[in-house]
């Protein structure tokens, strides 16, 4: 779908609260033509029909907890422009121990954002979409978090090597090389970069060297 620099409002509800639409238009100073709305987002199966790096802002509001899993956040990151913003809101359901459940739910959502490559994760004021949430007989509180997509997601990190110094053992007179930093032990040619992770045959998993 061709849509550049606009604001995308997503919800897994059948409809979106008008107050949320008004907030989006006013908060981001955009006209109605620059706003796209998608309802029943759970039917999309985690895929958005927008070009990569085409959207400046995404607002994703869920009526169910756990909607913003890591796969969904990766899809949001893909269609966001570098430095683009994402605003997430979902309910946290609880019977008791409200503070503990809220803290764990927020930590889980923040962790998913970080794993999906977002940064500058922080809270923002919750939007009113309580009417769309059916949580009976449980109680709920809304969790609202915003974050940014990095400026450059294809940056590889190169470690700088420092010259190896030599020290002399005063007892034996033998000169030994001294390693000041771990960088001296790292071969830059073996470092992984982002492009390596995109290769289809890159093995995902952990390797353990037997003792």
C-alpha positions in Angstrom: 0.0 0.0 0.0 1.5 3.4 -1.1 1.3 5.8 1.9 4.2 8.0 2.7 5.0 9.9 5.9 1.5 9.4 7.4 0.1 8.2 10.7 -1.2 4.7 11.0 -3.8 3.9 13.7 -4.3 0.2 14.3 -6.7 -1.6 16.6 -7.8 -5.2 17.0 -11.3 -4.0 17.8 -14.1 -3.9 15.3 -14.2 -0.1 15.6 -12.0 2.7 16.9 -13.0 5.2 19.5 -13.6 8.7 17.9 -11.6 10.2 20.8 -8.5 8.3 19.8 -8.9 9.5 16.2 -9.2 13.2 17.4 -6.2 12.7 19.6 -4.1 11.4 16.7 -5.0 14.2 14.4 -4.3 16.9 17.0 -1.3 15.3 18.6 0.6 14.8 15.3 -0.8 17.9 13.6 -2.0 15.9 10.5 -5.0 16.1 8.3 -7.5 13.4 8.0 -6.1 12.4 4.6 -2.8 11.7 6.3 -4.3 9.2 8.7 -4.9 5.5 7.9 -7.1 3.4 10.2 -7.0 -0.4 10.4 -9.5 -2.3 12.6 -9.6 -6.0 13.5 -5.8 -6.0 13.1 -5.6 -9.6 14.5 -6.9 -10.8 11.1 -3.8 -9.5 9.4 -1.8 -12.4 10.9 1.1 -10.1 11.8 1.6 -8.6 8.3 1.1 -5.0 7.2 0.7 -4.1 3.5 2.8 -1.0 3.6 6.2 -0.3 2.1 9.3 -0.6 4.3 10.3 2.6 6.1 7.2 4.4 4.8 5.4 5.5 8.0 6.4 8.3 10.4 4.1 7.2 13.3 2.1 4.1 14.3 -0.5 4.0 17.0 -1.4 0.4 17.9 -4.3 0.0 20.4 -5.5 -3.4 21.6 -8.5 -4.6 23.4 -6.7 -7.7 24.6 -3.5 -8.1 26.6 -0.5 -9.7 24.8 -1.4 -8.4 21.3 1.9 -6.6 21.0 4.2 -9.6 20.8 7.6 -9.5 19.4 6.7 -10.6 15.9 4.0 -7.9 15.6 6.5 -5.3 16.9 9.1 -6.4 14.3 6.5 -5.8 11.6 5.8 -2.3 13.0 9.5 -1.6 13.0 9.8 -2.7 9.3 7.2 -0.2 8.0 8.3 2.7 10.3 10.8 5.3 9.0 14.1 5.6 10.8 13.5 7.6 14.0 9.7 7.0 13.5 7.6 6.6 16.7 5.3 3.9 17.8 2.6 4.3 20.5 1.3 1.1 22.1 -1.7 0.6 24.4 -3.2 -2.5 25.8 -5.1 -3.6 28.9 -3.6 -5.5 31.8 -6.1 -7.9 33.4 -5.8 -8.8 37.1 -7.9 -10.4 39.9 -5.5 -9.4 42.7 -1.9 -8.3 43.2 -2.6 -5.4 40.8 0.8 -3.7 41.3 2.8 -6.9 40.6 0.8 -7.9 37.5 1.0 -4.3 36.1 4.8 -4.2 36.7 5.3 -7.6 35.0 3.1 -6.8 32.0 4.8 -3.5 31.5 8.2 -5.1 31.8 7.3 -7.7 29.2 6.0 -5.1 26.7 9.1 -3.0 27.1 11.3 -6.1 26.7 9.5 -7.0 23.4 10.1 -3.5 22.2 13.8 -3.6 22.9 14.2 -7.0 21.3 12.4 -5.7 18.2 15.1 -3.0 18.0 13.3 0.0 19.4 14.8 2.5 21.8 13.8 5.5 24.0 11.1 3.3 25.6 8.9 5.3 28.0 5.3 5.7 29.2 2.8 8.1 27.8 -0.7 9.2 28.9 -3.3 6.5 28.2 -6.0 7.1 25.6 -9.6 6.4 26.4 -10.7 3.2 24.7 -12.2 1.5 27.7 -15.5 1.0 25.9 -13.9 -1.5 23.6 -12.5 -3.7 26.4 -14.6 -6.6 27.6 -12.7 -8.0 30.6 -15.5 -9.2 32.9 -15.3 -10.5 35.5 -11.7 -9.3 35.8 -10.5 -5.8 36.5 -8.1 -4.0 34.2 -5.7 -1.1 33.9 -4.4 0.3 30.6 -0.7 0.2 29.8 0.6 2.9 27.4 4.2 2.9 26.1 5.9 4.8 23.3 9.3 4.1 21.6 11.4 5.0 18.6 12.9 3.1 15.7 16.7 3.6 15.4 18.0 6.0 12.9 20.1 3.3 11.1 19.2 -0.4 11.7 22.0 -1.6 9.4 24.9 -0.2 11.3 27.7 -2.7 12.1 29.9 -2.2 15.0 33.7 -2.4 14.5 35.9 -2.8 17.5 39.2 -0.8 17.4 42.3 -2.7 18.3 44.9 -1.2 20.5 48.6 -1.9 20.0 49.8 -4.8 22.1 52.4 -3.7 24.7 55.2 -5.7 26.0 56.4 -6.0 29.6 59.5 -7.5 31.0 59.4 -9.9 34.0 62.1 -8.4 36.3 62.8 -11.8 37.9 63.5 -13.7 34.6 64.2 -10.9 32.2 61.7 -12.5 29.7 59.6 -10.1 27.7 55.9 -11.0 27.6 53.1 -9.5 25.4 50.5 -7.7 27.5 46.9 -7.6 26.4 45.2 -4.5 27.7 41.7 -5.0 26.4 39.6 -7.9 25.1 39.5 -6.2 21.6 43.1 -7.6 21.1 41.7 -11.1 21.2 38.9 -10.4 18.6 39.4 -11.0 14.9 37.3 -8.3 13.1 36.9 -10.6 10.1 34.9 -13.0 12.3 32.5 -10.4 13.7 28.8 -10.7 12.7 27.1 -7.8 11.1 23.4 -7.2 10.6 23.6 -8.5 7.0 24.8 -11.9 8.3 21.6 -12.3 10.4 19.5 -11.6 7.3 21.0 -14.6 5.4 18.4 -17.4 5.1 21.0 -20.1 5.9 22.3 -18.2 9.0 21.9 -20.8 11.9 19.8 -19.4 14.7 20.7 -21.0 18.0 23.3 -21.3 20.6 26.5 -23.3 20.3 28.3 -24.7 23.3 31.9 -25.9 23.3 32.2 -29.1 25.3 34.7 -28.9 28.2 
